[in-house]
Amino acid sequence: MNVFYEEDGSFKVASINDEQAASMQVEDARGKRSKIKTANVLLRFDRISLDDFFKSAQSLAAEVDVNFLWECCGQDEFGFAEIAAEYFGANPSLTQQAAAAIALHTAPMYFYRKGKGRYKAAPEENLKAAIAGLERKAREAEQMAAWEADLLAGILPQALQEKISRLIHRPDKNSLEYKALAQAAESAQTSTLRLLEKVGAIPDVAQYHLDGFLAEHFPKSRGFPATEPVFAPEDLPVADVQAFSIDDATTTEIDDAFSLKKLPNGNWQVGIHIAAPVLGILPGSTLDQVVLDRLSTVYFPGDKITMLPDDAVEVFTLQEGAARPAVSMYLEVSLGYDIISHHSVIERVPVVANLRHHDIEPYFNEETVGKEGEDYPWKAELTLLWNLAGALEGRRGKADQPQQQRLDYSFYIDRIEGQPERVRIVPRKRGAPMDKLVAELMILVNSLWGANLRDAQIAGIYRSQGGGRVKLSTQPTAHAGLGVDCYMWSSSPLRRAVDFINQQQLVAMIRNEKPRYQKNDAELFTAISSFDAAYAAYADFQDKMERYWCIRYLEQENMREFTAQVIKENLVRVDGMPLVLRVGGLPELPAGMTVSLQLIKVDYLELAVEARIATI
């Protein structure tokens, strides 16, 4: 005796070897034995082989008109034998009954399975919806096949072009466009990114890298939400000074400026003036939330994403020709450059000049500073502040340290309509006079204000270094690298949220008001954590884009051969730019040794450069 039974959602046939009340031992046509439940048996048959019975039932089931079969069913649940009698006529054969069971089972849109050979016809509305869905899937499959064919032929379909940024950076892997792209990439035995590159979907690699950064860190766009108008306070006293700033030509967020004034006792009054956006951006305002969301200005060659919108920056930047709100620290400095005293005030500071690096460096540099020679604008002020900076450096214990002959680099992207972008990489010695002047005065003001908050028992965000690790915390511990016992960031409130927060605390201290943040304030710890993560990500992006433009420069200048300095092992730094490469096959050489390299190929997507040793 043979049985036709259901197991694991499919039908099978086998011969009975042994039968119990609730189960039986069976053997299929291949000789495989198994134990099945008697309740799963739908039909018993003999006088026909297992294969013949099953093949005949399958063949007959394939001829069944499923639509007509569905029409034969009522609304009630039924068994397969019942519908076989309706469809094939009275007294259907065992083969016809098995065919009906197979037809019902393989048409789940039409018939809902109820178990043990019983079914229920799908309601008409459900059936129509299921058929429509099936037709839709067929159309989608056809569309995806067409897109895949285009991609493999080197054509970017318009539908993919319209979603290209999302497909590259934040793909919905369930979308038809991505599925077609992934299938085409698999067929071409490449990655989706490389396939898109091949079909011309990434015409501007710099924009590709920027879009990836924006997708992760500025998903709502780099633009700003609508904000309330911001006004500078008009009731502040105007300082009796003539302040000037020193910045790169591209700087628009001018945070700091300086002033000098001779005192009656012969000493100098040195003013360090820091832009004060906290005087117009109130806690809890939309712009305040923007600061806490963005956390810092993002810098990269040829562009930047500011922490504050331009209209707010314009109100508070220390722009030449205006008296702008500032938190000022005034130092009394002796003729020997000792600091006699210091105090802080909130005021409006008249700014009379925005000095730019490229304008003053030709005459204020290592060769000319502190020496007699021709006069130039602001010579006296720059020279005095440079001498003060040298004294400050000495007091920090840093003056006698050997100076690293490292260079800093500024990137400028020249964009002329109709012409390819060109990059200029301009080196400047680290520790140049104007850099040292600004750096030392910023270290001073940040360490003194940090100590002021500490002594006043007012919460702040401090920057410390110990054991070679720099960190932000609410504890005013020493910064070993700078040689100061207390240090905070407070001199760039237009560009960094930490400085903005600390300025809020400083203003409260100067005005003797309740500070916004208290000791162990959870919001302060949240700000530190968020800032650390964002600042690191922004710095990584800046490094990535500088690397991109360095590689562009190699090709722009047709530098098939170039020199580099060995850093260690197979790591080198290319001369004239901050580009670090690994060179395969580089022999063990001492650090600082110059090697000549040959450029083999570059990969802008991966920002990789392959080079080999030419000469040593």
VMD Tcl script that draws the C-alpha trace (Angstrom):
set ca {
  {0.00 0.00 0.00}
  {1.20 3.49 -0.90}
  {0.34 6.89 0.58}
  {0.10 10.46 -0.70}
  {0.90 12.75 2.26}
  {1.82 16.29 3.24}
  {5.09 17.07 5.02}
  {6.89 20.40 5.61}
  {4.51 22.28 3.30}
  {4.88 19.94 0.31}
  {3.37 16.68 -0.97}
  {5.18 13.37 -1.11}
  {4.47 9.72 -1.93}
  {5.86 6.59 -0.27}
  {5.19 2.91 0.41}
  {4.04 1.73 3.83}
  {6.47 -0.57 5.61}
  {4.77 -0.59 8.99}
  {1.68 1.13 10.38}
  {0.67 2.01 13.92}
  {-2.39 3.86 15.16}
  {-0.89 7.35 14.95}
  {2.18 6.86 12.77}
  {3.70 4.74 10.08}
  {7.09 3.81 8.68}
  {7.34 4.62 4.98}
  {9.92 4.30 2.20}
  {10.11 6.59 -0.83}
  {11.05 5.65 -4.40}
  {14.75 6.25 -3.67}
  {14.71 3.89 -0.73}
  {14.79 6.55 1.95}
  {12.86 5.53 5.03}
  {11.10 7.91 7.38}
  {8.43 8.08 10.04}
  {5.30 10.13 9.35}
  {2.09 10.93 11.19}
  {-0.96 9.06 10.02}
  {-2.95 12.31 10.23}
  {-0.79 13.76 7.43}
  {-1.83 11.06 4.95}
  {-4.33 12.39 2.42}
  {-4.72 9.38 0.08}
  {-3.87 5.70 -0.09}
  {-3.32 3.96 -3.42}
  {-1.94 0.80 -4.98}
  {-1.56 -0.84 -8.41}
  {0.50 2.14 -9.62}
  {4.12 3.00 -8.94}
  {5.02 5.90 -6.70}
  {6.69 7.88 -9.51}
  {3.89 7.27 -11.98}
  {1.22 8.34 -9.52}
  {3.02 11.51 -8.47}
  {4.03 12.56 -11.99}
  {0.49 11.98 -13.27}
  {-0.96 14.05 -10.41}
  {1.53 16.88 -11.03}
  {0.85 16.87 -14.77}
  {-2.91 16.96 -14.24}
  {-2.55 19.73 -11.59}
  {-0.64 21.87 -14.10}
  {-3.69 21.74 -16.41}
  {-6.14 22.84 -13.74}
  {-7.76 26.23 -14.41}
  {-7.14 27.86 -11.04}
  {-9.58 30.70 -11.73}
  {-12.36 28.23 -12.54}
  {-11.37 26.12 -9.53}
  {-11.70 29.23 -7.34}
  {-15.12 29.95 -8.83}
  {-16.22 26.42 -7.93}
  {-15.58 27.09 -4.27}
  {-18.05 28.69 -1.96}
  {-17.22 30.84 1.04}
  {-16.98 27.91 3.44}
  {-13.95 25.80 4.24}
  {-13.65 22.62 2.13}
  {-11.50 19.57 1.59}
  {-9.48 18.77 -1.52}
  {-11.60 15.72 -2.32}
  {-14.75 17.84 -2.32}
  {-13.40 20.37 -4.78}
  {-12.04 17.54 -6.96}
  {-15.59 16.25 -7.30}
  {-16.78 19.75 -8.24}
  {-14.06 20.27 -10.80}
  {-13.53 16.81 -12.33}
  {-17.03 15.42 -11.76}
  {-18.49 12.89 -9.39}
  {-16.28 10.07 -8.12}
  {-12.92 11.63 -9.07}
  {-10.01 9.22 -9.30}
  {-7.26 9.17 -6.71}
  {-4.95 10.84 -9.24}
  {-7.51 13.59 -9.82}
  {-7.93 14.09 -6.08}
  {-4.15 14.37 -5.67}
  {-4.03 16.83 -8.60}
  {-6.70 18.96 -6.92}
  {-4.70 18.98 -3.68}
  {-1.55 20.03 -5.54}
  {-3.40 22.75 -7.49}
  {-4.94 24.15 -4.31}
  {-1.65 24.01 -2.44}
  {0.36 25.80 -5.13}
  {-2.10 28.70 -5.49}
  {-1.91 30.42 -2.07}
  {-3.30 33.67 -3.48}
  {-6.52 31.86 -4.38}
  {-6.80 29.35 -1.52}
  {-5.85 29.75 2.14}
  {-4.41 26.62 3.74}
  {-6.27 25.36 6.77}
  {-4.28 22.18 7.34}
  {-4.82 18.45 6.68}
  {-5.95 18.91 3.10}
  {-8.51 21.59 3.88}
  {-8.70 25.05 2.28}
  {-10.80 28.19 2.09}
  {-11.20 30.36 -1.00}
  {-9.69 33.83 -0.74}
  {-12.25 36.67 -0.68}
  {-12.59 38.39 -4.04}
  {-11.13 41.69 -2.78}
  {-8.09 39.93 -1.36}
  {-7.60 37.94 -4.54}
  {-7.73 41.04 -6.72}
  {-5.20 42.78 -4.48}
  {-2.89 39.76 -4.57}
  {-3.08 39.50 -8.34}
  {-2.38 43.23 -8.65}
  {0.62 42.80 -6.39}
  {1.90 39.93 -8.49}
  {1.51 41.98 -11.65}
  {3.31 44.88 -9.97}
  {6.20 42.61 -9.01}
  {6.41 41.41 -12.59}
  {6.56 44.98 -13.84}
  {9.19 45.82 -11.23}
  {11.26 42.82 -12.23}
  {11.05 43.92 -15.84}
  {12.05 47.46 -14.92}
  {14.99 46.28 -12.81}
  {16.15 44.06 -15.64}
  {16.10 47.06 -17.98}
  {18.07 49.21 -15.52}
  {20.56 46.41 -15.00}
  {21.03 46.07 -18.76}
  {21.65 49.82 -19.06}
  {24.20 49.80 -16.25}
  {26.07 46.88 -17.75}
  {26.08 48.74 -21.08}
  {27.70 51.77 -19.39}
  {24.51 53.85 -19.25}
  {23.20 55.51 -16.08}
  {19.37 55.23 -16.08}
  {17.57 58.50 -15.42}
  {15.70 57.02 -12.46}
  {18.99 56.19 -10.75}
  {20.49 59.57 -11.66}
  {17.67 61.31 -9.80}
  {18.53 59.40 -6.61}
  {22.26 59.09 -7.10}
  {23.41 60.77 -3.89}
  {21.17 58.58 -1.76}
  {22.14 55.45 -3.71}
  {25.80 56.17 -3.02}
  {25.73 57.38 0.57}
  {22.50 56.25 2.26}
  {20.98 53.53 0.07}
  {17.62 51.96 0.77}
  {18.57 48.40 0.01}
  {14.92 47.45 -0.48}
  {14.42 50.00 -3.26}
  {14.14 48.84 -6.86}
  {16.94 51.17 -7.89}
  {19.39 49.75 -5.40}
  {18.41 46.14 -6.13}
  {19.02 46.73 -9.86}
  {22.34 48.41 -9.08}
  {23.43 45.61 -6.75}
  {22.47 42.94 -9.28}
  {24.33 44.76 -12.07}
  {27.42 45.11 -9.84}
  {27.29 41.40 -9.04}
  {26.99 40.56 -12.73}
  {29.95 42.84 -13.52}
  {31.90 41.37 -10.57}
  {32.56 44.78 -9.04}
  {31.24 46.98 -6.23}
  {28.22 49.24 -6.60}
  {30.49 52.29 -6.11}
  {32.92 51.24 -8.83}
  {30.06 50.49 -11.21}
  {28.57 53.94 -10.60}
  {31.96 55.48 -11.20}
  {32.24 53.55 -14.47}
  {28.88 54.82 -15.77}
  {29.75 58.43 -14.95}
  {27.62 58.84 -11.84}
  {30.50 60.45 -9.90}
  {31.72 63.28 -12.15}
  {33.09 65.30 -9.21}
  {34.97 63.18 -6.68}
  {35.45 66.10 -4.28}
  {31.68 66.52 -4.22}
  {31.31 62.77 -3.70}
  {33.44 62.95 -0.55}
  {31.61 66.06 0.65}
  {28.21 64.48 0.03}
  {29.23 61.45 2.08}
  {30.27 63.67 4.97}
  {27.07 65.71 4.77}
  {24.90 62.58 4.62}
  {26.40 61.38 7.89}
  {26.81 64.61 9.85}
  {24.38 67.07 8.23}
  {21.54 64.82 6.99}
  {19.06 67.72 7.01}
  {21.40 69.78 4.78}
  {24.25 72.13 5.57}
  {21.86 75.07 5.57}
  {20.43 76.58 8.72}
  {16.88 76.47 10.05}
  {14.88 79.67 10.21}
  {16.10 81.60 13.24}
  {15.04 84.67 15.13}
  {16.91 87.90 14.27}
  {20.02 88.50 16.35}
  {21.07 91.94 17.54}
  {24.17 93.19 19.26}
  {23.49 94.95 22.58}
  {23.65 98.71 22.22}
  {24.08 99.58 25.90}
  {27.68 98.42 26.24}
  {30.45 100.96 26.86}
  {32.77 101.59 23.92}
  {36.42 100.81 24.67}
  {38.97 103.60 24.26}
  {41.27 101.47 22.09}
  {42.12 100.90 18.43}
  {41.95 97.13 17.94}
  {43.30 95.04 15.08}
  {43.04 91.35 14.16}
  {45.44 88.93 12.43}
  {43.86 86.19 10.30}
  {44.07 84.22 7.10}
  {42.52 85.84 4.05}
  {39.59 83.39 4.05}
  {38.59 84.01 7.68}
  {35.13 85.52 8.11}
  {34.53 84.48 11.74}
  {37.03 86.88 13.32}
  {37.04 85.88 16.97}
  {40.02 87.75 18.35}
  {41.70 91.14 18.11}
  {44.40 93.03 20.01}
  {45.07 96.56 21.16}
  {47.95 98.48 22.72}
  {47.91 101.62 24.81}
  {50.68 103.39 26.71}
  {49.85 103.88 30.39}
  {50.81 106.98 32.39}
  {53.25 104.94 34.50}
  {55.20 103.92 31.39}
  {53.81 100.38 31.23}
  {51.67 99.05 28.39}
  {48.05 98.08 28.40}
  {47.59 95.06 26.15}
  {44.01 94.29 25.21}
  {42.92 90.83 24.07}
  {39.42 91.15 22.65}
  {37.21 88.11 21.99}
  {33.99 88.37 19.98}
  {30.96 87.88 22.23}
  {28.08 86.13 20.42}
  {26.63 84.96 23.75}
  {25.50 88.54 24.35}
  {22.95 88.21 21.55}
  {22.26 84.46 21.36}
  {20.12 83.60 24.35}
  {20.03 80.19 26.05}
  {17.21 78.06 24.65}
  {16.91 80.08 21.45}
  {16.98 78.47 18.01}
  {20.52 79.72 17.42}
  {21.64 78.42 20.78}
  {20.39 74.98 19.73}
  {22.20 75.36 16.40}
  {25.45 75.86 18.31}
  {24.83 72.76 20.44}
  {23.89 70.73 17.34}
  {26.72 71.78 15.03}
  {29.34 72.17 17.76}
  {32.04 73.58 15.47}
  {32.78 75.14 12.12}
  {33.94 72.52 9.62}
  {37.01 73.53 7.62}
  {38.21 71.95 4.39}
  {40.05 73.25 1.32}
  {38.07 75.77 -0.69}
  {35.02 75.79 1.58}
  {33.73 75.63 5.15}
  {30.51 74.90 6.98}
  {30.14 77.50 9.68}
  {28.78 76.82 13.14}
  {26.63 79.95 12.95}
  {24.74 81.39 9.97}
  {26.32 84.29 8.10}
  {23.84 86.87 9.36}
  {24.65 86.00 12.99}
  {28.39 85.95 12.30}
  {28.11 89.37 10.66}
  {26.65 90.83 13.86}
  {29.50 89.62 16.09}
  {32.61 89.13 13.96}
  {35.31 91.68 14.80}
  {35.03 93.37 11.44}
  {37.17 96.34 10.55}
  {35.34 99.67 10.76}
  {32.87 98.71 13.48}
  {32.62 98.62 17.27}
  {31.59 95.07 18.08}
  {30.59 93.35 21.35}
  {33.54 91.65 23.02}
  {34.73 90.09 26.21}
  {38.06 91.83 26.71}
  {41.00 90.99 28.93}
  {43.32 93.87 29.69}
  {46.87 93.19 30.79}
  {49.22 95.68 32.38}
  {52.62 94.76 30.97}
  {55.91 96.22 32.18}
  {58.71 97.32 29.89}
  {60.36 94.00 30.71}
  {57.23 92.17 29.53}
  {56.14 91.09 32.98}
  {52.38 90.89 33.51}
  {51.59 93.19 36.43}
  {47.84 92.60 36.50}
  {44.86 91.63 34.40}
  {41.12 92.22 34.45}
  {38.16 91.42 32.17}
  {35.28 93.57 30.94}
  {32.34 93.35 28.60}
  {32.26 96.16 26.05}
  {32.13 97.19 22.43}
  {35.54 97.30 20.82}
  {36.36 99.57 17.85}
  {38.20 97.45 15.26}
  {40.31 99.58 12.94}
  {42.11 96.90 10.91}
  {41.78 93.26 9.87}
  {45.36 92.32 9.05}
  {45.72 89.34 6.73}
  {48.58 86.84 6.71}
  {49.44 87.31 3.06}
  {49.64 91.09 3.52}
  {51.84 91.26 6.62}
  {54.04 88.19 6.31}
  {56.27 89.69 3.58}
  {57.51 92.31 6.06}
  {56.74 90.67 9.42}
  {58.67 87.41 9.28}
  {61.64 85.58 10.81}
  {64.15 87.62 8.83}
  {62.71 91.05 9.67}
  {61.04 90.83 13.07}
  {62.79 92.74 15.85}
  {65.32 94.27 13.48}
  {65.88 97.81 12.35}
  {64.74 98.53 8.85}
  {62.07 100.17 6.82}
  {58.85 101.07 8.51}
  {55.53 99.36 7.73}
  {51.96 99.60 9.02}
  {51.50 98.32 12.57}
  {55.22 97.63 12.96}
  {55.44 98.98 16.51}
  {52.38 97.08 17.71}
  {53.37 93.81 16.05}
  {56.93 94.04 17.33}
  {55.90 94.74 20.91}
  {53.36 91.91 20.93}
  {55.92 89.56 19.37}
  {58.38 90.41 22.15}
  {55.64 89.80 24.72}
  {54.86 86.45 23.03}
  {58.51 85.46 23.36}
  {58.49 86.28 27.06}
  {55.28 84.32 27.57}
  {56.73 81.34 25.75}
  {59.78 81.47 27.98}
  {57.70 81.55 31.15}
  {55.87 78.43 29.97}
  {59.25 76.72 29.73}
  {59.00 76.31 25.95}
  {61.42 78.92 24.63}
  {64.57 76.78 24.94}
  {63.01 73.74 23.28}
  {64.38 72.93 19.79}
  {62.03 74.19 17.12}
  {60.62 71.57 14.79}
  {61.22 72.45 11.19}
  {57.73 71.37 10.25}
  {55.56 73.31 7.87}
  {51.90 74.20 7.98}
  {50.03 74.34 4.70}
  {47.18 76.49 3.46}
  {45.02 75.23 0.60}
  {43.43 77.57 -1.93}
  {41.09 76.35 -4.64}
  {40.93 78.60 -7.70}
  {37.61 78.29 -9.44}
  {37.13 79.98 -12.80}
  {33.93 79.28 -14.68}
  {34.49 77.00 -17.65}
  {37.91 75.86 -16.43}
  {39.02 72.96 -14.21}
  {39.55 73.79 -10.55}
  {43.19 74.35 -9.61}
  {44.65 73.91 -6.16}
  {47.43 75.96 -4.62}
  {49.25 74.56 -1.59}
  {51.06 77.32 0.26}
  {53.59 76.30 2.95}
  {54.41 78.38 6.00}
  {56.93 77.58 8.69}
  {55.35 76.49 11.90}
  {56.08 79.08 14.58}
  {56.33 82.05 12.19}
  {56.27 85.38 14.08}
  {52.62 86.20 13.46}
  {51.57 82.64 14.38}
  {53.62 82.77 17.56}
  {52.20 86.19 18.46}
  {48.58 85.04 18.16}
  {49.17 81.61 19.69}
  {50.91 82.90 22.82}
  {48.28 85.54 23.51}
  {45.51 82.96 23.02}
  {47.25 80.52 25.37}
  {47.54 83.32 27.90}
  {43.93 84.46 27.77}
  {42.61 80.88 27.81}
  {44.76 79.91 30.79}
  {43.92 83.08 32.77}
  {40.19 82.82 32.10}
  {40.31 79.14 33.00}
  {41.95 80.02 36.29}
  {39.40 82.80 36.87}
  {36.48 80.36 36.50}
  {38.25 77.79 38.66}
  {38.90 80.30 41.44}
  {35.34 81.61 41.25}
  {34.04 78.03 41.59}
  {32.10 78.37 38.33}
  {31.71 75.34 36.07}
  {33.60 75.29 32.79}
  {34.97 72.97 30.15}
  {38.73 72.61 30.53}
  {41.32 71.18 28.18}
  {44.09 69.24 29.87}
  {46.98 67.03 28.87}
  {48.71 64.36 30.87}
  {50.52 61.21 29.84}
  {50.45 62.39 26.23}
  {46.65 62.43 26.12}
  {44.63 65.59 25.56}
  {41.06 65.62 26.83}
  {38.13 67.86 27.69}
  {36.65 67.70 31.17}
  {35.05 69.82 33.86}
  {38.18 69.49 36.01}
  {40.77 72.33 35.79}
  {43.89 70.20 35.63}
  {47.25 71.01 34.05}
  {48.03 71.02 30.35}
  {51.56 69.59 30.27}
  {52.07 70.21 26.58}
  {51.45 73.93 26.95}
  {53.15 74.24 30.31}
  {50.18 75.82 32.10}
  {48.35 74.62 35.20}
  {44.89 75.49 33.90}
  {43.60 75.87 30.34}
  {40.28 76.16 28.55}
  {39.06 76.99 25.06}
  {37.26 80.33 25.23}
  {38.80 82.43 22.44}
  {36.80 81.10 19.43}
  {33.12 81.37 20.39}
  {32.06 82.01 16.78}
  {33.61 78.74 15.70}
  {33.49 76.24 18.58}
  {30.67 75.31 20.93}
  {33.07 74.70 23.85}
  {34.31 78.29 23.60}
  {30.71 79.52 23.31}
  {29.73 77.62 26.47}
  {32.76 78.85 28.39}
  {32.05 82.42 27.29}
  {28.54 82.13 28.74}
  {30.13 81.16 32.05}
  {32.70 83.96 31.84}
  {30.05 86.60 31.15}
  {28.10 85.40 34.19}
  {31.27 85.63 36.29}
  {32.12 89.15 35.11}
  {28.54 90.34 35.67}
  {28.22 88.48 38.96}
  {25.16 86.63 37.67}
  {24.05 83.02 38.04}
  {25.87 80.96 35.38}
  {23.94 78.85 32.92}
  {25.75 75.64 33.86}
  {26.33 74.44 37.40}
  {28.91 72.01 38.73}
  {28.18 68.42 37.57}
  {25.52 69.71 35.17}
  {24.42 66.78 32.95}
  {24.09 69.13 29.97}
  {27.72 70.11 30.35}
  {28.86 66.47 30.20}
  {26.62 65.87 27.20}
  {28.14 68.87 25.44}
  {31.66 67.57 26.09}
  {30.86 64.11 24.74}
  {29.07 65.45 21.66}
  {31.80 67.97 20.94}
  {34.59 65.41 21.19}
  {32.88 63.14 18.67}
  {31.95 65.92 16.25}
  {35.31 67.69 16.45}
  {37.17 64.46 15.71}
  {34.88 63.67 12.76}
  {35.26 67.18 11.35}
  {39.06 66.98 11.66}
  {39.08 63.61 9.91}
  {37.07 65.08 7.06}
  {39.43 68.03 6.76}
  {42.36 65.61 6.59}
  {40.56 63.55 3.95}
  {39.86 66.57 1.75}
  {43.41 67.87 2.12}
  {44.61 64.45 1.01}
  {42.28 64.60 -2.00}
  {43.63 67.98 -3.07}
  {47.21 66.85 -2.55}
  {46.57 63.97 -4.95}
  {44.91 66.38 -7.36}
  {47.99 68.58 -7.14}
  {50.26 65.69 -8.13}
  {48.30 65.19 -11.34}
  {47.63 68.88 -11.92}
  {51.37 69.60 -11.92}
  {52.15 66.37 -13.80}
  {54.42 65.23 -10.98}
  {55.30 61.78 -12.26}
  {58.39 61.92 -10.05}
  {58.69 63.69 -6.71}
  {60.71 63.64 -3.52}
  {59.62 62.69 -0.04}
  {61.02 62.47 3.48}
  {61.10 59.14 5.30}
  {58.98 59.17 8.46}
  {59.54 55.56 9.51}
  {59.64 52.15 7.87}
  {57.77 52.47 4.54}
  {55.96 55.68 5.53}
  {56.98 58.93 3.79}
  {55.78 62.54 3.59}
  {55.79 64.14 0.14}
  {57.78 67.36 -0.05}
  {55.75 70.54 -0.41}
  {52.48 69.16 0.91}
  {51.03 67.27 3.89}
  {50.61 64.02 1.91}
  {51.72 60.84 3.70}
  {52.17 57.63 1.67}
  {53.13 54.04 2.21}
  {55.65 52.92 -0.38}
  {55.93 49.22 -1.00}
  {59.46 47.89 -1.30}
  {61.04 50.86 0.43}
  {64.25 49.70 2.11}
  {64.89 50.48 5.77}
  {66.11 54.07 5.84}
  {66.70 56.62 8.62}
  {63.93 59.08 9.41}
  {64.29 62.38 7.57}
  {66.15 60.91 4.60}
  {65.05 62.14 1.18}
  {63.91 59.61 -1.41}
  {62.76 60.07 -4.99}
  {59.50 58.36 -5.95}
  {57.70 57.55 -9.17}
  {53.94 57.94 -9.35}
  {52.26 54.78 -10.63}
  {48.54 55.46 -10.20}
  {46.03 57.25 -8.02}
  {42.57 56.32 -6.81}
  {40.46 59.34 -5.93}
  {37.59 57.33 -4.46}
  {39.84 55.53 -2.01}
  {42.28 58.49 -1.81}
  {45.10 56.07 -2.48}
  {48.40 56.73 -4.19}
  {50.61 53.97 -5.53}
  {54.24 54.98 -5.87}
  {57.54 53.18 -6.10}
  {61.07 54.05 -5.21}
  {63.05 55.75 -7.98}
  {66.28 56.82 -6.32}
  {67.58 57.41 -2.83}
}
mol new
graphics top color blue
foreach p $ca { graphics top sphere $p radius 0.5 }
foreach p [lrange $ca 0 end-1] q [lrange $ca 1 end] { graphics top cylinder $p $q radius 0.2 }
display resetview
